[in-house]
Amino acid sequence: MKSRQRLALLTAFSSLLPIVAIVHAQLFPIVNEPNADSNVLQTYIVNVDKPLGADSFGAHELRSYHESFLPTPTLDSGAPRLIYSYRDVMSGFAARLTPAEVADMESKPGFVHARVDQVHPLLTTYTPEFMGLTQQNSAAWASAGFGQGVVIGILDTGIHPTHPSFDPAGMPPPPPNWRGNCSLASGVWCNNKIIAARGFNNSVDATALDTDGHGTHVASTAAGNSLDNANVLGRAFGTATGMAPRAHLAIYKVCFENGCATSNTLAAIDQAIYDGVDIISMSIGGNATYRYYYDGIAQGSLAALSHGIIAVAAAGNEGPAENTLAHDAPWVLTVGAASTDRRCRAIVKLGNGEELEGETAYQPSSFNQSRVLPIVYPGAIAGYDAMLCLKGSLDYIDVRQKIVLCHLGNNTNVEKGEVVYAAGGAAMVLLNPQYLGFTTFADAHVLPAVYLTHYGRLQLTSYYYSLLNSSGVSAANASIVFHKTTYGNRPSPAVVAFSSRGPPPSNGGILKPDVLAPGSNILAAWPFAVGPNPSGLTVWTFNFESGTSMATPHVAGITALIKKKHPTWPPAYVNSAVITSAKDVDLNGNPIADEKLNRTASIFATGAGHVDPVRAMDPGLVYDIQPDDYVGYLCGLGYADWELQMLYNRPVTCSAVNWIPASAMNYPSIQVSLPRRVRSTVTVSRTVTNVGDPRSVYTARITAPQLMRVDLSTHQLRFSRLYEEASFDVTLTVISPPSGFVPPKYAAGKIEWVSGNRVVKTPIAVKFV
């Protein structure tokens, strides 16, 4: 239909809006209303019914339909009310409205739901080698073409496009069906490496240039070029490379100084779907939500799934507390963070001879490591600000030529060092809080500094107070010794203490996170000079960053390798390959530890375990889930028809589908809840698809969870052709505990289907209630 004809049709349609019959037109209340003033202007995300013929609407027609719900097209200032008009990610829009105006909108035919926009925070040289991908032994990597031709969409703080990690030399052109581009406002020029760049900041005309560093770091981790002699202030020299170094990057900047707004995230996913990305990587925070339409990443990822796009998201940095995990929808590949065996080691050698091991990226050769310096602890002298070494807090404390002890909080670790340096301190020791346990960070400081574990903190403060006199002055002293970069540290990999944990309270019982990936002290591209006397934007700079934000692009890059090797696989196959191939033991063959206490981690911290890219590219068997299976799952969670309509952009009726409990979904892992002191049984079914050798036999190997018996309906799966399916039942039975035994909260086990060198693992998580 020609544009003029479409406009005529839309005009006629709009005039009939008060009387047109729109499916499921109902009135639903405004939710998440934080402000009682009905006249305060805020950004709302509004769901509306999808009008008949909307699939043929152009952008102008769709905006006109959405504007028909607004009281006026513009504000008194002349600024437009409508911010985004969504097409694929949801049926609706984002607009500037007051609560009173939204209340009036409820009576309009086609209105479904409105919610206030939310803003969420942002949550290498070695990690590919650590996971078995090396230039010297690159057969597996090369078999996936290093991700060539696959497009990874990065939703983050933008990109520093002139960094050599994104040099287009040798890259092929974008895929022939690619529709993305670099907008004029983005400030980024497209090339064969960066094939799209847009900024979304209450408009589609924002910059995509990275003024933070986070987005550049993430993008290079996923798909940065291979670069020799990468390092941070002389530490961790090596070859920096992304997980899929030949993949293309599409950059969608959604995070700015005030955070990452849901309305921007939805607009970016909408654009990414239109552009034709293969994978979306989202290192953005969030909270556990009662409904998935309150989580823009979950809602947008469901829309992406319907277009065959893989969605990878960060689990969050709210650990080690339980029930802190974000983005727990089963169609999202949710990633927790783990350590590697590399450390930028430094030692605090106390005056009593004790040696406390920590980390730092800045280890200047000019620093006299044999010199013993007095220790000053502002937290024992002044107030809260001095304890945290905040700006101005050390002005009246004598720290000159001393080692200054600083607690974490309120400003960055590097900023604390800047405060100490400005006050004349010779060095700094950062004291880990209890909840971070044995997790340490290698920051690029401006002065000699050591980050200690919580155990080291207790030893140091105990020593300090043991030499405190009646005047409040301590005779404690120490020297700092640098040990440069070491490898082979144990335990490794381990769950870093900050990584968010399950069990998720709202997904009905699906194991999350799905997997772990390197997320501690990850070296990747950075826009700015770091360390002492930084000089602003630079061409060749790298930095260490930590977080589930850093773990996420590792997995996004691995999915790009799988997608390149198996281009016809749907997202469920790819997700299954990543989950079932993950390793649940560390480099010494022991269960993965938790850095909070260096004890065995809960399965709700590890998920299936640490990603293994080599095994993931050849998983043998996969678990398939059809997109429509999620309808029955959501109905089983109690979603109403109108809520499903918001998620699926079309009328959906629970009465027309089979409801599926979470444990019965064909997910690659199994999670159940059972009473801990009562003998009880639950049976779940699973179906696997053969993607390995056409003629193959898989034999079961069972590791039963504690206090459980695991029975299978069959102990062998036989296949005679590719893509043949086989089903089996798993019966889990609670065994009565011995007298006096206190049952645990959780138990973990697994079923492994073994055929030759292939091991297909299905984790089992039991929550005792």
Buried (B, 14 or more C-beta within 10 A) or exposed (E): EEEEEBBEBBEEBBEEBEEBEBEBBBEBEBEEBEEEEEEEBBBBBBBBBBBEEBEEBEEEBBBBBBBBBBEEEEEEEEEBBBBBBBBBBBBBBBBBBBBBBBBEBBEBBBBBBBBBBBBBBBBBBBBBBBBEBBEEEEEBBEBBBBBBBBBBBBBBBBBBBBBBBBBBEEBEEBBEEBEBBBBEBBBBEBBBBBBBBBBBBBBBEBBBBBBBBBBBBBBBBBBBBBBEEBBBBBBBBBBBBBBBBBBBBBBBBBBBEEBBBBBBBBBBBBBBBBBBBBBBBBBBBBBBBEBBBBBBBBBBBBBBBBBBBBBBBBBBBBBBEBBBBBBBBBBBBBBBBBBBBBBBBBBBBBBEEBEBBBBBBBBBEEBEBEEEBBBBBBBBBBEEBBBBBBBEBBEEBBBEEBBBBBBBEBBEBBBBBBBBBBBEBBBBBBBBEEEBBBBBBBBBBBBBBBBBBBBBBBBBBEBBEEBBEEEEBBEBBBBBBBEEBEEEBEBBBBBBBBBBBBBBBBBBBBBBBBBBBBBBBBBBBBBBBBBBEBEEBBEEBBBBBBBBBBBBBBBBBBBBBBBBBBEEBBBBBBBBBBBBBBBBEBBEEEBBBBBBBBEBBBBBBBBBBBBBBBBBBBBBBBBBBEBEBBBBBBBBBEBBBBBBBBBBBEBBEBEEBEBBBBBBBBBBBBBBBBEBEEEEEBBBEBEBBBBBEEEBEBEBEBBBBBBBEBBBEEEEBEBEEEEBEBEBEBEBBBEEBEEEEEBBEBBBBBBBBBBEEBBBBBBBBBBBE
